[in-house]
Amino acid sequence: MRNDRTRGPACTGRAGRAALTVLAGAAVLISLTAPAAPDPEPAAAAAPAHTSVNYAVAVDQSTSLSAEDIAAEKAAAARIALGDVSATSHISVFGFAAAESDDQLAVDPVCPRTRLDAAGRESVGVCVEKLRGRKDGEGTGTDFPSAIRQGVHELTSGTDPAVPRVLFLLTDGYMDVTGSPQYGGKTHRKAEGERQLAAELKKAAAANVQIWPLGFGDAPDKEQLDAMAAGGYQKGCVDLPSARPTATKVSGAKDFKPVLERIFAAAHCLRYQPGPSERPPATLPVTISPLATVGSIVVDKGTPEVTVTYTDPLGNKVPTTGTFEDSTFELAGGGGTVEALKITDPVPGKWKVDVKAPEGHRSLPVGVSVLWQGELRGSITMDPPSPQAGQKATVTMRLQTREGYEIKDPDDYAGLQVRSRLTGDGFTPLPLRLTDDGEGTDPTASDGSFSGTVTVPKSADGALKVSGTLTASGLSADTRSESGQVSPGALPVTTALGPVRGDGHPGDTVTANLSVTNTTNAPHTLRLSLADVRPGLLTVRPAEITVKPGESTTHEVRVGIGEEKAFEGRLDDGTLGVGGIVTVQDATDGDRTLVRAPLSIQVSPLPSVLDRYWWALVGTVALVVVAVLAVLAWLRQRRRRRDPHGLTLRLLSEDGEVLAVHRAGHGQKQWYAFDIAEAHSNPRIERRTSGRFAVQRSPEGGAVLRVNGRGRTRLTATGQAELTDRLSLALGEDSVRPDPDLPDPHDTTDEDGEHL
C-alpha cells in the first residue's frame, strides 16, 4: 500500500554541486535580531510551487554545421521542451543563419510561443522537425545579432518580467555576416557585426534575458560562446555561481544529451540525475530523491518504436496520465524518439523503466535520466536559548526531508556556498559561519547538521531571534527561526541536556539525562515537548517535571519511537533517521526556554520473530536436543557462508579504473559496513559502523551489497555494482573461497579489515 506522505509546497531550486565537501553546498543565512513582528509559519516561508520559466531556443542552420550537428540541435531543442517540469512554462523555437539578399531572412520561426502543458510539449516535439540546414543561395552565414534580437523579442513581448527569461543558443560559435548587406560595405561588415552583437547583448542584459550557448561542431569558438554567455543577464534563478549562464562545448552528437540536461538543470534550477543506457529489451533503474516534489523521467528511445512502462519503488506499474495514489502523472513525447513522464509528488526510491522494441528496432541504446525540483527543510537551535551579553552561543541547523526524516544522501542537497551573518540592535553585523566538517562545535562531519558559535555582543539587550535560511541546488528555500532573550544574569533554573541520540525499533525508547538546578526558594515546573517532528513518529516523557526549591537533580528523559504503522512503509527500505528538537521551558518563569536541543534517532525495522523470541528456541533445546543442534549447525554454516571477512573490495571509477582496494573484516551481524572517504578527490573505502554501504558474502557465490535507502544488490565475482554517480564496487579475484569453513590462506587483515 502506498505510504500517505506529508505534503509541502515546492519551489524553484538552485543548480550545482560542491567540488570537495558535499555538505558544504547548503547555503545557510543566519541572523540574530530583535524581532519586530511575529514570524510566519514555516510552511509560509516557501516560494510558490514549480516556478515557471520563459525560454527561447535559437538553432544555428548555417553551412558551418554538418547534417549530424543539425540533427543533434533539433533533438536538443525537443529535449528542452520535454524535460521541463512546469506546465506554466513557455517556449519558442527558431532557426537562424543570415540574410544575404533582399528576399532572405536571417531568422526562421518554427515554433511560436507555446505553453508547455501536455498538449504544448507534444506540439513542440513536432514543430522542431521543421528545422533544417540551409543550402547555398538561402543565406548560409551566421547572424548572431539577429538571433539574439529575435530571442529577446520572443522572451519580452507580452511576458511577465518576474518570470525568468532564458535563451538557449545552439551554434558552433562562429559569426559570419560578411555576406549580409545590412551590415554595410564588405570591408566593414565584420566590425559592424561585432558592434551590433555587443549592443544586442547589452539589450538582453537590460531585459533580464540569460544566454546559455551550447557549442556544436568539431571545434566551436569557445571564446565567442563565453562572451555571449557573459554578455547577457547574469543573475540566474538564484544567486549561486552554478545558476549563472555559461557556455558548454558538445563533443559530438552522442554527447549532447547529458550535457544539455546538465545545462538545462542549471538554467531552470533543477536537479539532474543520470541513469543507465542499454539496448532494448531492458530494465533501466533510476533513483528519485526523497526531497523531490516534482520531476520528469526522461527516456531517450532512439526510435519511436520503443515502448516504455514505469514501475514505482513500491512495485506498482504507474499510469502515464492522471493520478495514482498520491502522485500525478503526465506523459509527453510518447510517439517520438524522446519521451518524458512528469510526476508530481513521486514515490522516492528506485524506479524501474522497462523498455521494449520489436525485431529490427533494437540496435540503438535507450537512456534514462531524471530532472527534478524538491523541498528541503531544516530545524534550528541556539544553545543556550537565553544567553547573557558577552556569552558564546552555539547555533545548529539540521537538514530534513519534507516528511521530517534526516537526509542520508549528501548529493541530494550539494551546492556551492555557505553564507551567514549576525545582526541585532546595539551592535554592527558580525560574520557567523556554520559548518558540517566535524570540527569545533560540529560533532560529526557530513551528517547534515551545520554548527557554529557566536559571541553575543556586550551591548546586546532584550529580545533575540536566531533564524536560518537553507538554500541548495534544485531545492526550495526554507527559513526557520528561534526567539530568545538576553539574560540579565543568572537564571533561576539552569539545565543541561545530554545528547539525544540513539538507535531503535518501532516501540523502543531512547533516553538522555537532564540535569536541573533550582536556585530559588520556590518550586518550578518544567515542560518538555518536541518540535520539527512529524506527529506519531516520536514522543517525549515526562511531559512535566517539578523542581523543588534549592534542588539539584538529574531526570531521565525518554523519547519513544512510534509504532511501525506510523512510518507508513518507509522502513521497508531500511533504517530511517528521524530528527527534531527537544524543548524544555520553565512554565513558572513565563515559559522561558531553557533547552532547545537537536535529536537524532535511527529507526530500523522490527527484528524477525527468531531474533525476538530466541529464548523460546533455547527452551526447546531441552526438549528436542538433536533437532536444535541440527538447526544450530545449519545456522552456523549459514553465518559462515555470509561472513564478509576476507572479501577484497575494489573501488572503480566510471572508466573501470581501480581507485582503491580494501579487505573486509567480520563486520556486524554478517554485514561489513563502510563508506567512501574523499569521494570527489582521493576516493577510498573506510570502515564505518554506520556507513551508507555494507557487504556480506552470498551463499550462491560472490557477495550482496546493501545501500541505505536503495536496498540490496547481488554482486557477482566478475560483476560490479553502483555506489555513487561516479563510483562502483567490484570484488577481487581472491574473494571467493571454495569452502567457507576453511580459513583464507591469503588473508592478511585484522578484525577491522585493516592490512597487517
DRENKOL-294859 format. One record per residue (C-alpha): residue in one letter; x, y negated, z negated. Coordinates in steps of 0.2 Angstrom, whole numbers, plus 5000, padded with zeros to 4 digits. Layout:
<recs>
AXYZ ...
</recs>
This chain:
<recs>
M500050005000 R500749835004 N501349734990 D500249574987 R501649444986 T501549274979 R501549144992 G502348974993 P502548835006 A503948855018 C504848715026 T506248675038 G507948735033 R509748705037 A510948795048 G512748855045 R513748975034 A515148945021 A516848985028 L517649065012 T516449064997 V514749125002 L513949054987 A514648884990 G513348855003 A511848794992 A511948604991 V511448554973 L510948374969 I510948344951 S510348184942 L510148134924 T508947984922 A507747914911 P506047964919 A504947834925 A503447944929 P502948124927 D503748244940 P502648334952 E502348524950 P503748624958 A502648684972 A502348504977 A504248474979 A504248574995 A504048495013 P502648545025 A502748715031 H503548765048 T504048585053 S503948575072 V505248515085 N505048425102 Y506348485114 A506848475132 V507948595142 A508948525156 V509648665168 D511048625180 Q510648685198 S512248615206 T513348725218 S514748725205 L513748865196 S513649035203 A512049135205 E512449235190 D512649075180 I510949005186 A510149165181 A510849155164 E510248975162 K508549025167 A508549165154 A509249045141 A507848925144 A506549055142 R507349115126 I507248945118 A505348945120 L505149125114 G506249105099 D505348955092 V504348995075 S503248845075 A501648845085 T501548655085 S503248635093 H503348565111 I504548595126 S504848535143 V506048615156 F506848535171 G508248565183 F509448445189 A510848415202 A511048255212 A510048145224 E511248125239 S509948045251 D508347945250 D507248095252 Q508048195237 L507848185219 A509148215205 V507848305194 D506648445197 P505248465184 V504748645182 C503848655165 P502848505159 R502748465141 T501948625133 R501448665116 L502248825110 D500748915104 A500449095111 A499749035127 G501048905129 R502549015126 E501849135140 S501648995152 V503448935149 G504149105152 V503349105170 C503748925175 V505648935171 E505649055186 K505548905197 L507248855193 R508548895207 G510248845213 R510248705226 K510848735244 D511848625255 G510848475260 E509748475245 G510848365234 T512148485226 G513048365214 T512948345196 D512048195189 F512148185170 P511548015168 S509848055177 A509748225167 I509948135150 R508747995156 Q507448125160 G507648215144 V507548065134 H505948015143 E505148185140 L505548185122 T504948005118 S503447975129 G501947995118 T502848095104 D502948065085 P504647995081 A504548085065 V504648255074 P506448305078 R506948275096 V508248405104 L508948405122 F509748565127 L510948535141 L511448695151 T512848655163 D514648685167 G515048505161 Y515748435177 M514948275183 D514948235201 V513948085208 T515248055222 G513848095235 S512447985226 P512247815235 Q511347745219 Y512947735210 G513647615223 G515047625235 K516047785237 T517647715228 H516647655213 R515347795211 K516447895198 A516747745187 E514947695188 G514347865184 E515347865168 R514747695164 Q512947745166 L513247915156 A513947815141 A512347695142 E511147845143 L512047925128 K511847765118 K509947765123 A509747945117 A510647905100 A509447755098 A507947865102 N508447995089 V508748125103 Q510048255099 I511048335113 W511648515112 P512648555128 L512948745132 G514348775144 F514148895158 G515348945172 D517049015172 A517948855165 P516648725158 D517348555155 K517348565136 E517948385134 Q516448315144 L515248435134 D515948375117 A515748195122 M513948215127 A513648305110 A514448165101 G513548035111 G511848075106 Y510948065089 Q512048145075 K510848175061 G510048345063 C508548425055 V509548405039 D511148305034 L512348455035 P513848475046 S513148635054 A511548545060 R512548405069 P512548435088 T514048525095 A514548595112 T514748785114 K515548875129 V514749035135 S516049165141 G514849255153 A513149295157 K513149435144 D513749315130 F512449185132 K511149275121 P511949275104 V512749105107 L511149025112 E510249095097 R511549035085 I511448855093 F509548865093 A509548915075 A510748765071 A509748645081 H508048695074 C508648735056 L508348925057 R509249075051 Y509949195064 Q510149375060 P510849485075 G510449665077 P511049815087 S510949845106 E510550015113 R509850095129 P508050155128 P507350265121 A508050205104 T507550135087 L508349975083 P508449915064 V508449735059 T508349665042 I507149515037 S507749425021 P506649415006 L506749225007 A505949225025 T504249145026 V504049145045 G505149225058 S505249295076 I505949465080 V506649435097 V506949585109 D507949575125 K507249715135 G508249685151 T506749745161 P504949715159 E504549905160 V505249925142 T503849945129 V504149895111 T503249945094 Y503649865077 T503649955061 D503749865044 P504849915029 L503350005021 G503150125036 N501650035044 K501650005063 V501049825064 P499949745077 T500649615089 T499249495087 G498149455072 T498349485053 F498849645045 E498849655026 D499649485021 S500649455037 T500049365053 F500749425070 E500849335087 L501749415102 A502449315117 G503349365132 G502649545132 G502649555151 G504349485153 T506149535150 V506249445133 E504849455120 A504649385103 L503549445089 K503249295077 I502749345059 T502149235046 D502449295028 P503449455034 V503749605023 P505549585018 G506749735021 K507249835036 W506149835051 K506149965065 V505949915083 D505650065094 V505950035112 K505450155126 A505650145145 P505150255160 E506350355170 G507350245181 H507250095169 R508450155155 S510150085162 L510049915153 P510349905134 V508949825123 G509549705110 V508649645095 S508849495083 V507849385070 L507649195069 W506849145053 Q506449005041 G506249035022 E506048965005 L507248954991 R506848924973 G507848884958 S507748864939 I508748734929 T509348714911 M510348594901 D511248664885 P510948584873 P509248514879 S509448364867 P511248314867 Q512048174857 A512848024866 G514648074870 Q514248254869 K514548384883 A513148474890 T513148624901 V511948624917 T511448784925 M510448804941 R509948984946 L509349034963 Q507749144965 T506649204979 R504949134981 E504249284972 G505349244957 Y506649384959 E508549354959 I509449344976 K510549484980 D511249444997 P512349284996 D512249275015 D510449235014 Y510749055007 A512549025013 G512848845018 L514148715019 Q514248605003 V513848564986 R513448384981 S512948324964 R512948164953 L512448104936 T511447944934 G510447864920 D510147704910 G511547624901 F512947694912 T513547694930 P513347854941 L514647994937 P515148144948 L514448314942 R515048474950 L514148644949 T515048794954 D514748984956 D516649034955 G516649124939 E517748994931 G517448874916 T515648864911 D515148984925 P515149164918 T515149264934 A515649224952 S514449244967 D512949284957 G511849144962 S512049044946 F512848874948 S513548794932 G514548634927 T514748524912 V514448334910 T514848224895 V513348114891 P514047934890 K514147854873 S513047714880 A511547834884 D510047814873 G508247884873 A507448004886 L508448104898 K508048214913 V509148334922 S508548384939 G509248484953 T508848504972 L509348654981 T509648635000 A510348785010 S510348835028 G508648885035 L507848865019 S506648735011 A507248614998 D506748644980 T506848524966 R506748574948 S506948464933 E507148474914 S506748324902 G507748294886 Q508048164873 V509748094867 S509848154849 P510148014837 G511148134825 A511048304818 L509348394822 P508348454808 V508348634815 T509848694825 T509848854836 A510948964846 L510349104858 G511449244863 P511549294882 V509849364888 R510449494900 G510249674902 D509649824912 G508049924910 H506550014917 P504749954918 G504149964900 D505849944892 T506449794881 V508049684882 T508549604866 A509549454861 N509949364844 L509349194840 S510249104826 V509248974817 T509648844803 N508448734795 T509248584786 T507648514779 N506648544764 A505048584774 P504648744784 H504748734803 T503848834816 L504748884832 R503848934848 L504549044861 S504049054879 L504649104897 A504748984912 D505049014930 V504449204929 R503049274939 P501649324927 G501649504922 L503549534925 L504249494908 T503549444891 V504449374876 R504149414857 P503949354844 A502949204851 E503249104835 I504549104821 T504349014804 V505948954797 K505948924778 P506648764770 G508548774770 E508548944778 S509949004789 T509549174798 T509549274814 H508049334823 E507949464836 V507149404852 R506349544863 V506049524881 G504849654888 I504849724906 G503149734913 E502349894919 E502849974936 K501249914945 A501749734941 F503149744953 E501949794967 G503049924976 R504649824976 L505649944965 D505550074979 D506949984987 G508050004971 T508549884957 L507749714956 G508549564947 V507249464938 G507749284932 G506949154922 I507149044907 V506849074888 T506248914880 V506248884861 Q505348724854 D505148654837 A503248634835 T503548544819 D504648414827 G503448364841 D503848514852 R505648464853 T506548584865 L507948674856 V508448804868 R508248824887 A509248974891 P509349074908 L508949254908 S509449394920 I508749564919 Q509049704931 V507549814933 S507749994940 P506350114945 L505750234931 P506850394929 S506250554935 V505250674924 L506850784922 D507850634915 R506350584904 Y505950754897 W507750834896 W507350884878 A505950994884 L507251084895 V508351104880 G506951184870 T506651304885 V508451364884 A508051454868 L506551554876 V507251584893 V509151584891 V509551674908 A508451564918 V509051404911 L510851454913 A510551484931 V509651314933 L511151234924 A512351314935 W511451264951 L511351084944 R513251084940 Q513651144958 R512451004965 R513350874955 R515050934960 R514450934978 R513850754976 D515350694966 P516150544976 H517850574968 G519250584982 L518150504996 T519350395007 L518350245011 R518950145026 L518349965029 L518149925048 S517949765057 E516749735071 D518049795083 G518349955074 E520049905066 V520349975049 L520549825037 A520749925021 V520750095014 H520150144996 R520050304987 A518450334977 G518350394959 H517050494950 G515850344948 Q514250344938 K512850474940 Q513750534955 W513750364963 Y515350264966 A514950084966 F515949954974 D515849784983 I516849684996 A518049554990 E518549405000 A517449465014 H517749315025 S519649305024 N520549465017 P519149595015 R519449745004 I518549864994 E518449844975 R517649954962 R516249864953 T514949944941 S513549834948 G514249824966 R513049804980 F513649964988 A513850144982 V514350314989 Q514150494984 R514550654994 S513150735004 P512950925001 E512750935020 G514450855023 G515050685024 A514350555012 V512750445008 L512950255007 R511750164996 V511549974999 N510549874986 G508949814994 R509149925010 G509050105004 R510250245008 T511150295024 R511950455029 L513750435033 T514550575043 A516350625043 T516550545061 G515250405060 Q515150235052 A513850135043 E513549945042 L513949855026 T513849675032 D513649575049 R515449595052 L516049745042 S515649935042 L516150085032 A516950255038 L517650405029 G519450455031 E519850625038 D520450695021 S518750655013 V517950825017 R518450965006 P517951145011 D517551194993 P516851064982 D517351164966 L519151164971 P520251014967 D520850904981 P522650934984 H522850764992 D522050664978 T523250534971 T521950424962 D521450404944 E519650404937 D519350224943 G519850264961 E521550164959 H523050234968 L524350314956 
</recs>
